[in-house]
């Protein structure tokens, strides 16, 4: 295993990093670093002898976090910051149609269920009124504080109350 990054390399997180139980002073599952944060590789080690772990210092956040190689890209690689995260409640800024039917009206509440990223674009899977749409960030607005979730997320094709 040869590391892709060495001591001093500047890197960017491409996934949110949560505490897996190895970060002291925080609860398991707590968000440690948001995707898009940049830092410098401080050390490279291994976990279970088959995974490289990079100790990355994020100066702005004042935190050093262990990251897997697949969570990092060079800091100067193309990157588009995302405004919304998984489970964020959003408001439709435009109407959305399915065939001739207007399914979503501007102002309807929805929920982000996936972020779709390429080198030059950013889209979201957002759930509105029981349907999932792939939408650009410009078609969404932040929901007012205290807005309830639009609908429970689908789990195995079912809502919490039964089948869809």
N, C-alpha and C positions, 0 to 999 in steps of 0.2 A: 504494500500500500504506500503509494507516494502521495504526499499531501499536495493539493492544488494551490494552497495558500501557505505562505511562510510568515515568520515573525515580521511585523511591521506593515504587511499588506493591508490596504484599505478595502473593506468589504461592505456589502449591503445585505440586509435580511430580506428574503422574498416571502417569508411566512411569519405569522405571529408566533412568538415563542412563549410557552406557558411553563410554569413550574411542574416538572415531572416528579417532584419529591426530593430532588437533589439540591435545590436552591434554598439555603437557610433563611429563616425569618419571614417566609411567605407561605401561604396555603397552597396545597396541591391544586393545580388548574389555574392559579392566578396568572394573569398576563404579566410577563416580565418585560418583553420588548415587542413593539409593533413592527409589522412589515414596513420596509422602507428605511428603517434606521441604519445609519452607517457607523462603523467602528473600525478599530485596528486589531489585527490578529496579535495576540499577546503570547500564545503558546499553542502547541499542537500535541494532542495525546490520543490515546485509544480507549475504547470502551468495549469490553468483552472480546478483546483482541481482534475484532473484525470491523470496527467502526472508528473512523477518525472523528475526533471532537476538537473543535477549535475554540480556544478561550478567547473571546472577542471583548475588547473594552469599548464601550459606547460612552464617549466623553461627554456628550451633551446630557445624557441621562445619568451619568455618574455610576454606571453599573457594568460589571463584567459578567458575561453569560457564556455558557457552553453551547456551541452550535454545531449541528451536523453539516457536512459538506453540501448536501442537497438543499440546505436552507440559505445558502450564501451565493452571491455573485460578486464580481469585482465592483467596487464602488462607482467606477466610471462607466459601467455597462448601461445600455439604455434602460430607463425606468420611468414609469408613469405612476405617480402617487394616486392611491384610491381614497375617496372621500368616505365610503361606507364599508362596513364590515359585516360579516355573517351575523344574522339575527337583528340587525339594525332595522328600526321601523322608518319607513320612508313615505313620501307623498308623491303621487303621480303628477308630473308637471305637464303631461300631454295625455291625450286619449289613446287607448290601446284597443286594437280591433282583432277579432278572430273572424276571418271572412268578412261578411257585411255587418256583423254585430259589434257594436261598441261594448266591450267587456269592462273596460276601465275608463273612468272619467277623470279629468284633472281634479285633484283634491282627494281622490281615494287613497286610503292607507294601504300599504303593502309591507312586505318583509323581505330583506335580502337573504337569499339562501345559498348563493355561490358567487364568487368573484372569478371572472374569466379574463386572464391576462395573456397578451402576446407582447412581443417587443414594441409594437407601435399602436396598440389599442387596449382599451379596458372596457369590459362589458360586465353586466350583472345578470344573474338569474334572480328575478324578483317575483314574489307570489302576491297576486292581487285577486281578490274575489274568487278564490278557489282555483285559479289558473296561474301557471308559471310563464313568464315572459322573459326573453333575453333583451335587455335594454341598455342603452348607453347611459353614462352618468348624467348627461345633460337632460335626460328625460325624467330625472328624479330630483326631489328636494328633501331636505331634512324635515322630519316630522316635529311638530311642536313638543316641547318638554312634557313628559307625563302621558304621551300618547300610548294607548294600549297596543299590544301586538295585533296585527290585522287578522291573523288566523293562526292556529297552531300549525307548526311545520308538519309536513307529511313524514311519517315514520312507517316504513314498509308498506307504502301505499294507503295508509290509513291516518285519519285524524284521530285525536284522542277520543272522540265520541263515536267512532265507527268508520265504516268504509266511505270512500269518496265516490 
